[in-house]
Amino acid sequence: MKLLQIDRDALLTPLQAVTGIVEKRHTLPILSNVLIERKKDALNLVATDLEIQITTSCEADGKAGDDQRLTVSARKLQDILRSLPDGAETTLDLQANKLQVKAGKSRFNLQTMPADDFPKMADAGELQGKFSISQKLLQDLLLLVQYAMAQQDIRYYLNGLLLVLDGNKIKVVATDGHRLSYAEGTLTDSHEKREVILPRKAVVELSRQMSSGDAELHVELYASQVRFKYGNSELVTKIIDGKFPDYTRVIPVNYNKKITLERQALLHSLQRAAILSNEKFRGVRWMIAGNSLRISCTNSEQEEAQEEMEVDYNGEALDVGFNITYLLDVLNNVHTEKIDCAFGDANSSMLITIPERDDFRYVVMPMRI
């Protein structure tokens, strides 16, 4: 029974949009599959890992008969389509419990599993709020902070990102307990204050899926879910239930020791110094005195790297240590010419901001070296 005849690229593009969340190994084998639903002249593709679900659709030819549903290995189907020549005319046929993929003289028979067994995420209930934002703005905000999310922390609420809707502002915050990143953007409309914690995987997938153009993204907030609708796709994610730390207490105010640095020059200096940093502790010393910033890394073999940069500084001398990875992370993700670094004392965190902008803040805790 013919399911579909389609250009290879027209099927591969929506398939790639959903397969990013498919786990390679899962206790439920069907979660490695993509749900394919043929409805008249449309084809819907759905993938889920029970926490996140992505649905996308594409046009299908009008020659097929009844509506059909099946699930098949997402990775295998994607790999087959990728291996075919660009623009290859591809036919999908359903035969017994197999999906046959045909293109030219190539034939692939894939095992299917019943569509009724596919665990779609439950309906979220009553809508609690919604807003629209350009995909580029959301992508920019996520890229500014997502590297600061924790990974597999026992404090599960840190393994995600706080999204705050507050009037006409959207704020995103991530922290792993050692550093915190904050960014905000402006929306066209004003909204009632809402806060949700998005899981790490949803954040990474969203930033990957967003386009860099002006296309709109529509966001719906529910008690236990958030829905992101863009183009022909929809990403639904469960939210993390927990109390996110009060980020306003972590971000320092009134620091009076400040230096302005060329971002690229600092990045390159730190990358060089990091070569000889301790692989376990990743410490770097910043020594600021006169008009000089000296950067120093040492390791357990008694090796040392030193870098020096000229700075405009006339405050008291400062000697403070940081995790060099945390500094490289921010410098690789904030694409501005210059950054401001503000300090309290040797036992205080460093605040990194962008000159003449107050929509981004990055806080790094000090470490003993």
C-alpha positions in Angstrom: 0.0 0.0 0.0 1.6 3.3 -1.1 2.0 5.7 1.7 3.8 8.5 0.0 5.8 9.7 -3.1 8.0 12.6 -2.3 11.2 14.4 -3.1 13.9 13.1 -0.8 14.8 16.6 0.5 11.1 17.5 1.2 10.9 14.5 3.6 14.4 14.7 5.1 14.1 18.3 6.2 11.0 17.8 8.5 12.4 14.4 9.6 15.6 16.1 10.8 13.6 18.7 12.7 12.1 15.9 15.0 14.9 13.4 15.3 17.2 15.6 17.4 15.3 14.5 20.6 15.2 10.8 19.8 17.3 8.8 22.2 19.7 6.2 20.7 19.0 3.7 23.5 15.8 3.7 25.4 14.0 1.3 27.7 10.9 1.8 25.5 12.0 0.7 22.0 9.1 2.7 20.4 10.7 5.9 21.6 13.5 5.3 19.1 10.8 5.6 16.4 9.2 8.5 14.6 5.4 8.5 14.3 4.3 9.1 10.6 0.7 10.1 10.1 -0.6 10.4 6.5 -3.8 12.6 6.4 -5.0 13.4 2.9 -2.4 15.7 1.4 -0.4 16.3 4.6 2.2 14.2 6.4 2.8 14.7 10.1 6.0 13.5 11.8 6.1 13.2 15.6 9.1 12.3 18.0 9.1 12.2 21.8 11.3 11.2 24.7 8.3 11.6 27.1 9.7 14.9 28.4 9.7 16.7 25.0 7.7 16.2 21.9 8.2 17.7 18.5 5.6 17.6 15.7 6.2 18.9 12.2 4.3 18.5 8.9 5.0 18.6 5.2 2.9 18.4 2.1 2.2 15.0 0.6 1.1 14.0 -2.9 -2.6 13.5 -3.3 -2.4 10.1 -4.9 -2.5 7.9 -1.9 -5.7 6.4 -0.5 -6.8 6.1 3.1 -5.2 7.9 6.0 -2.4 5.8 7.5 -0.3 5.8 10.7 2.9 3.9 11.6 6.1 4.2 13.5 9.6 3.4 12.2 13.2 3.9 13.4 13.9 7.6 13.2 17.6 7.3 12.8 17.5 4.5 10.2 15.0 6.4 8.1 17.1 9.6 8.4 20.3 7.8 7.5 18.7 6.2 4.5 17.3 9.5 3.2 20.7 11.2 3.8 22.5 8.5 1.8 20.2 9.0 -1.3 21.2 11.6 -4.0 19.9 15.1 -3.7 16.4 15.5 -5.2 15.9 11.7 -5.5 12.2 10.8 -6.1 11.4 8.6 -3.0 8.5 6.3 -2.5 7.3 4.9 0.9 5.2 1.8 0.7 3.6 0.0 3.6 3.7 -3.8 3.3 2.5 -6.0 6.2 4.7 -4.8 9.1 7.4 -3.3 6.9 8.0 0.2 5.5 9.7 -0.1 2.1 11.7 3.0 1.0 12.4 3.1 -2.7 14.5 5.5 -4.7 15.9 4.7 -8.2 17.2 1.1 -7.9 17.6 1.2 -4.1 15.2 -0.7 -1.8 15.1 -0.6 2.0 12.7 -2.6 4.2 12.3 -1.2 7.7 10.5 -2.8 10.6 7.5 -0.9 11.9 5.7 -0.7 15.2 2.0 0.0 15.8 1.1 3.8 15.8 -1.4 3.1 18.6 1.5 2.2 20.9 3.3 5.5 20.4 3.2 7.5 23.7 2.1 11.0 22.7 2.3 13.6 25.5 -1.0 14.2 27.3 -3.0 17.4 26.8 -1.8 20.1 29.2 -5.2 21.4 30.3 -6.0 25.1 30.7 -4.0 27.8 29.0 -2.3 30.1 31.6 -0.6 32.6 29.4 0.8 33.1 25.9 3.1 35.5 24.0 4.8 35.9 20.7 8.5 36.6 20.0 10.8 36.6 17.0 12.6 33.3 16.6 15.9 35.2 16.3 15.4 37.1 19.5 14.7 33.9 21.5 17.6 32.1 19.9 19.9 35.0 20.7 18.7 35.0 24.4 19.1 31.2 24.7 22.6 31.2 23.3 23.7 34.0 25.7 22.8 31.9 28.8 22.3 28.2 28.0 26.0 27.2 28.6 25.6 28.1 32.3 23.0 25.4 32.9 24.0 22.5 35.2 24.3 19.0 33.9 22.9 16.1 35.9 23.0 18.1 39.2 21.2 16.6 42.1 19.4 20.0 42.4 17.3 19.1 39.4 15.9 22.7 39.0 19.4 23.8 38.0 19.4 21.4 35.0 17.4 23.8 33.0 16.7 27.5 32.3 14.4 29.9 34.1 12.2 31.8 31.6 10.5 34.9 33.1 7.7 36.8 31.5 7.4 40.2 33.2 5.5 43.0 31.6 7.0 43.6 28.1 10.3 41.9 29.2 11.3 38.3 28.6 14.2 37.2 30.9 16.3 34.0 30.7 18.5 32.8 33.5 20.8 29.8 33.9 23.1 28.8 36.7 25.0 25.7 37.9 25.8 27.1 41.3 29.3 28.3 40.3 28.3 30.9 37.7 25.1 32.5 36.5 24.1 34.0 33.2 21.2 36.4 32.7 19.8 38.0 29.5 16.6 39.9 28.7 14.8 41.1 25.6 11.8 43.3 24.9 8.4 42.0 23.6 5.9 44.1 21.6 3.1 43.4 24.2 2.9 43.5 28.0 2.1 40.4 29.9 1.2 39.2 33.4 4.3 37.9 35.3 5.0 34.2 34.8 8.0 32.0 35.6 8.8 28.5 34.2 11.9 26.3 34.3 12.5 24.7 30.9 14.5 21.4 30.9 18.1 21.5 29.4 17.2 19.3 26.5 14.3 21.5 25.4 16.5 24.6 25.6 19.2 23.1 23.5 16.7 21.8 20.9 14.9 25.1 20.8 18.1 27.1 20.1 18.9 24.6 17.4 15.5 24.8 15.7 15.0 28.6 15.8 15.7 30.4 12.5 17.8 33.6 12.4 15.2 35.5 10.5 12.2 37.6 11.6 9.8 34.6 11.7 7.5 34.6 14.7 7.4 32.0 17.5 4.2 31.6 19.5 4.5 30.4 23.0 1.7 28.9 25.2 2.2 28.4 28.9 0.3 25.7 30.9 0.5 24.4 34.4 2.9 21.6 33.5 3.9 22.3 29.9 5.1 24.9 27.5 4.2 24.8 23.8 6.4 26.5 21.2 4.8 26.9 17.7 6.9 27.9 14.7 6.4 27.5 11.0 5.0 24.0 10.5 6.4 22.7 13.8 5.5 22.5 17.4 7.7 21.7 20.4 6.0 20.7 23.6 8.1 20.4 26.8 7.3 19.5 30.4 8.5 22.1 32.8 10.7 21.4 35.8 8.8 21.6 39.1 11.0 23.4 41.6 12.1 26.7 43.1 14.8 28.4 41.0 17.4 30.4 43.1 16.8 34.1 43.5 19.1 35.4 40.7 18.6 39.0 41.8 20.6 38.3 45.0 23.4 36.7 43.1 24.1 39.5 40.6 26.4 42.0 42.3 25.6 45.7 42.3 27.8 48.7 43.1 31.2 47.1 42.2 33.7 50.0 41.8 36.7 48.1 40.5 36.2 47.8 36.7 38.2 47.1 33.6 37.1 47.1 29.9 38.7 44.5 27.7 38.7 43.5 24.0 36.7 40.3 24.0 38.7 38.5 21.3 42.1 39.5 22.7 41.0 38.2 26.2 39.6 35.0 24.7 42.9 34.3 22.8 45.0 35.0 25.9 42.8 32.6 28.1 42.9 29.9 25.4 46.7 30.0 25.3 46.9 30.0 29.1 44.5 27.2 29.4 46.9 24.8 27.7 48.9 24.7 30.9 46.0 24.8 33.4 45.4 22.0 35.8 43.2 19.5 34.0 41.1 18.8 37.1 40.7 22.2 38.7 41.0 24.4 35.6 42.1 27.4 37.7 43.4 30.8 36.3 44.7 33.7 38.3 43.9 37.3 37.4 46.4 39.8 38.9 45.4 43.4 38.3 47.7 46.2 39.3 48.5 49.6 37.7 47.5 49.4 34.1 48.2 45.7 33.7 46.2 42.5 33.8 48.4 39.4 34.3 46.8 36.0 33.6 48.5 32.9 35.0 47.8 29.2 34.8 49.9 26.4 36.4 49.5 22.6 36.5 50.6 19.7 38.7 53.8 19.3 36.6 54.9 22.8 37.8 54.5 24.2 34.3 53.2 27.8 34.0 51.6 30.0 31.3 51.6 33.8 31.7 49.8 36.4 29.6 49.7 40.1 30.1 47.2 42.7 28.8 47.2 46.5 29.1 44.1 47.8 31.0 42.9 51.2 32.1 42.8 50.6 35.9 43.8 52.8 38.9 42.2 51.0 41.8 43.9 48.9 44.4 45.7 45.8 43.3 43.7 42.6 43.0 44.6 38.9 42.9 41.7 36.6 42.3 41.2 33.1 40.8 38.5 31.6 38.6 37.6 28.5 36.7 39.0 29.2 33.2 36.3 27.1 31.5 33.6 29.4 32.8 35.4 32.4 31.4 36.0 30.8 28.0 32.3 29.8 27.9 31.0 33.4 28.2 33.6 34.8 25.8 32.7 32.3 23.1 29.0 33.1 23.3 28.9 36.8 23.8 29.7 38.3 20.3 30.6 41.9 21.2 33.8 43.7 20.6 34.4 44.6 24.3 33.3 43.4 27.7 33.3 45.0 31.1 34.7 43.1 34.1 33.8 44.4 37.6 35.2 43.2 40.9 34.6 43.4 44.7 37.6 41.9 46.4 39.7 38.7 46.1 36.8 36.7 47.7 34.0 38.1 45.6 32.5 37.0 42.3 33.3 38.8 39.0 30.6 40.5 37.0 30.9 40.5 33.3 28.7 42.9 31.3 28.5 44.4 27.8 29.5 48.1 27.7 26.5 50.5 27.5 24.0 47.7 27.7 22.1 46.4 30.7 20.4 43.4 29.1 23.2 40.8 29.9 25.0 39.9 33.1 27.3 37.0 33.8 28.5 36.2 37.3 31.5 33.9 38.1 32.3 32.8 41.6 36.0 33.0 42.7 38.1 29.9 43.4 41.1 29.4 45.6 44.3 28.8 43.6 
